[in-house]
Amino acid sequence: MSFKIMPKAALPDWVTWLKNRYRVVGPTARQGQYVFAEIASPDELVLDYPTSVLPPKKYLLPQRETLFTFDAQSMQMKANIEWEPTVILGVHTCDMHAIRLLDKVHATGYTDQHYQAHRQHTTLVSIECLSPCMEQSFCKSMGTLTVPEDYDLHLTDLGDSYGVDVGSEKGEALLQGFTAIWDPTSEDYQRINKVMAEKWPRFSYRLNFDVTELPDLLALSNNSSLWNELGDICLGCGQCTKVCPTCYCFDVRDEVDLSLTKGQRTRTWDSCQIDRFATVAGGHNFRSTRALRNRHRFMRKGKYHLEAYGLIGCVGCGRCAAACLVHITPVDTFNELYRRHKKGEILEEAKQA
Amino acid sequence: MSAKPKVAFFEFTSCEGCQLTVVDSLQDHPELLDTVEIVQFREAMSEKGEDYAIAFIEGSCSRPSDEPKLQAIRQQAAIVVALGACAHLGGVNAIRNRMPLQEVREYVYGDRAEWFETYEPRPIKDVIKVDAVIPGCPIDRREFIKAVTHLLQGRMPFIPDQPLCMECKLKENICVYTRGKVCLGPITLAGCDAICPTYGDGCEGCRGLIANPNIEAMRQVMHEHGLTDEAIDAKLSMFLTNQIMALEEAG
């Protein structure tokens, strides 16, 4: 839509200005790591951060959310659809791709009204990633190192100022009446071109093959012995799925109060890596081993989402790899499948199966 | 409205901390007293009624003479709930189960070893049928209230079957391993809201193992983080001796 320049010195004023109008959340430092949290004072905001523990999706799909309350005697219920006009500052491009996928998932079929309510009242301010944010990230391989066009505002660090891409009217509203910004000069354009040109060599490809080959590779890998090997070392702790920006599985529970008169239905993030996740009525568990659960997770990230929604399910943020205590990573898993496939091992196994 | 269900509390080998947690839960939920009638509760009252439908039992069974008492409770109660890690797992008391019993007796009681009756501490489910468990050392008071609510509804208490890491990550706690300590969170049942990691300590496993835990991988992780085999064994025996021994026996 338009492009503006905001001096870094004006950022605190802008955040304060936003705070008067919205709940403002962004990356903040906590115990040596970074978490998205409400910004109480502008100096808490850290825009140059290695990735956050949980992705910003927690403002669209909260860890715990009451779906509705009910009267346990009359069984009348009341939907609990809440939102707060929120600005999320400093969203990395990988997380923007993840939100794009979540948007699609929650708008398909029976749309998720709770997600929609949060989403419609959320304004996303993304930030250009100029260098790899942590050792485990592999966004360049996954094609998520550029921002998808879903941003409302997109910031690019130009040294003493930010380039501000306006992507939507919602984004434009964040700047309305804020006077410490200006239209770029030709010098500003030169600077942004330089910054953008310099960033790419800093990122290395981590996959040993092109990501477009991933769904086919996974299709061939259904019977790979690698799944059993991962199952042997996996703790089944579920951390990988908790920190994943594209995971959205949840569990639902009803609770009533002690007098048995009032109650609520609550959903909480769940995980396909948990032993009983796929247990159905009658007690049958159709993913009863850690090997099957690992395979399911990687299939979902690299194949199933693409088939169902046209978008790849892994955005290369590296959070799961960083969280895994037994060092299971998507990069190693996909590369190892590729290596074995090249040797023809998978085809051999497929024949035997 | 039917008569209030009659409830009794009993303790065997334990510190009675779980029963104190029950008393403590009245701070937030005084209405508990309106919903049940407590007929026995040594920690909180001197009257003793023998007519009860729900029995909460704290403590492990650590001597043969505990058994008839447990049988009597089972005969009277329609529902028996194991309250806390001792009743659920054998508790800290079970640390000694890997050692020869006679040696333990002599170490503790010296030349009076024969005066005291004792055997290997065991969860009460090894002695009588148990309908439900409220795990933890001590139990979580919110979970206790929730469990009572479920019982009032005619349901068995729901205890999460996820590993603790799931709850810990929801809170965005820094991983205890990142801080150079060790934690049994990956193999321990959640439900305590990850209280120990939240306050900076590793999980000790008081709520018991998840279904099908990967003990070998857990040992490997602790090893990588600097623990010797002996230290790992010690970690796994604080609350989990009986469960780990059972897994070893099953192969």
HADDOCK unambig.tbl for C-alpha pairs under 7 A between the chains (distance, minus, plus):
assign (segid A and resid 31 and name CA) (segid B and resid 174 and name CA) 6.95 0.50 0.50
assign (segid A and resid 53 and name CA) (segid B and resid 172 and name CA) 6.14 0.50 0.50
assign (segid A and resid 54 and name CA) (segid B and resid 172 and name CA) 6.68 0.50 0.50
assign (segid A and resid 63 and name CA) (segid B and resid 170 and name CA) 6.23 0.50 0.50
assign (segid A and resid 233 and name CA) (segid B and resid 217 and name CA) 5.52 0.50 0.50
assign (segid A and resid 235 and name CA) (segid B and resid 186 and name CA) 6.34 0.50 0.50
assign (segid A and resid 235 and name CA) (segid B and resid 214 and name CA) 5.45 0.50 0.50
assign (segid A and resid 235 and name CA) (segid B and resid 217 and name CA) 6.29 0.50 0.50
assign (segid A and resid 235 and name CA) (segid B and resid 218 and name CA) 6.87 0.50 0.50
assign (segid A and resid 237 and name CA) (segid B and resid 163 and name CA) 5.60 0.50 0.50
assign (segid A and resid 237 and name CA) (segid B and resid 165 and name CA) 5.91 0.50 0.50
assign (segid A and resid 237 and name CA) (segid B and resid 166 and name CA) 6.89 0.50 0.50
assign (segid A and resid 237 and name CA) (segid B and resid 186 and name CA) 4.67 0.50 0.50
assign (segid A and resid 237 and name CA) (segid B and resid 187 and name CA) 6.90 0.50 0.50
assign (segid A and resid 238 and name CA) (segid B and resid 165 and name CA) 6.90 0.50 0.50
assign (segid A and resid 238 and name CA) (segid B and resid 166 and name CA) 5.98 0.50 0.50
assign (segid A and resid 239 and name CA) (segid B and resid 165 and name CA) 6.17 0.50 0.50
assign (segid A and resid 239 and name CA) (segid B and resid 166 and name CA) 6.08 0.50 0.50
assign (segid A and resid 239 and name CA) (segid B and resid 169 and name CA) 6.78 0.50 0.50
assign (segid A and resid 242 and name CA) (segid B and resid 166 and name CA) 6.67 0.50 0.50
assign (segid A and resid 242 and name CA) (segid B and resid 169 and name CA) 6.48 0.50 0.50
assign (segid A and resid 257 and name CA) (segid B and resid 149 and name CA) 6.84 0.50 0.50
assign (segid A and resid 258 and name CA) (segid B and resid 32 and name CA) 6.92 0.50 0.50
assign (segid A and resid 258 and name CA) (segid B and resid 149 and name CA) 5.25 0.50 0.50
assign (segid A and resid 259 and name CA) (segid B and resid 35 and name CA) 6.88 0.50 0.50
assign (segid A and resid 274 and name CA) (segid B and resid 162 and name CA) 6.40 0.50 0.50
assign (segid A and resid 275 and name CA) (segid B and resid 211 and name CA) 6.69 0.50 0.50
assign (segid A and resid 325 and name CA) (segid B and resid 221 and name CA) 6.65 0.50 0.50
assign (segid A and resid 326 and name CA) (segid B and resid 221 and name CA) 6.71 0.50 0.50
